C-alpha cells in the first residue's frame, strides 16, 4: 500500500469514495494549516473538505455536513495519532 493517502476519501460506507482498509490505517487531515477531526470527506485535487455539524442529522438520518474550500493536506497517522515521518 502507498504511503500517500488517496486524493479523495469518505468515511460514509455508502459513498463510492469509502475505503475501509485506508481508514483503519488512520488518516489525519490538515485543512488550511489546522488539524481537523470532524472531516467526513475530503478531496485534495478540488481543494475541499466536508465537516460534520454537531450532532445534527439530515432527512436521511446521516450526519449533516458543510463543504469548505481551501488547502487540504491528508496524512497517515502512526499509532500515537501523530503524522508519520514518511
Residue pairs with C-beta under 8 A, 6 or more apart in sequence:
1 21
1 22
1 25
3 76
3 84
3 86
5 22
5 27
5 74
5 75
5 76
6 17
6 19
6 22
6 74
7 43
7 44
7 45
8 17
8 41
8 42
8 43
8 44
8 45
9 17
9 18
9 19
9 22
9 23
9 27
9 41
9 42
9 74
10 17
10 18
10 40
10 41
11 18
11 23
11 39
11 40
11 41
12 18
12 40
12 41
12 62
13 20
15 41
17 41
25 76
25 77
26 76
26 77
26 78
26 81
27 74
27 75
27 76
27 77
28 35
28 74
28 75
28 76
28 77
28 81
28 83
29 35
29 36
29 39
29 42
29 49
29 72
29 73
29 74
29 75
30 36
30 72
30 73
30 74
30 75
31 39
31 42
31 49
31 68
31 70
31 71
31 72
31 73
32 70
32 71
33 71
36 49
36 51
38 51
38 52
39 49
39 50
39 51
39 52
40 50
40 51
40 52
40 63
40 65
41 49
41 50
41 65
42 48
42 49
42 50
42 72
42 74
43 49
43 72
44 72
44 73
44 74
47 69
47 70
47 71
47 72
48 67
48 68
48 69
48 70
48 72
49 67
49 68
49 70
49 72
50 65
50 66
50 67
50 68
51 65
51 66
51 68
52 63
52 64
52 65
53 63
53 64
53 65
53 66
54 64
56 63
56 64
57 63
57 64
58 64
75 83
75 84
76 83
76 84
76 86
77 83
77 84
78 84
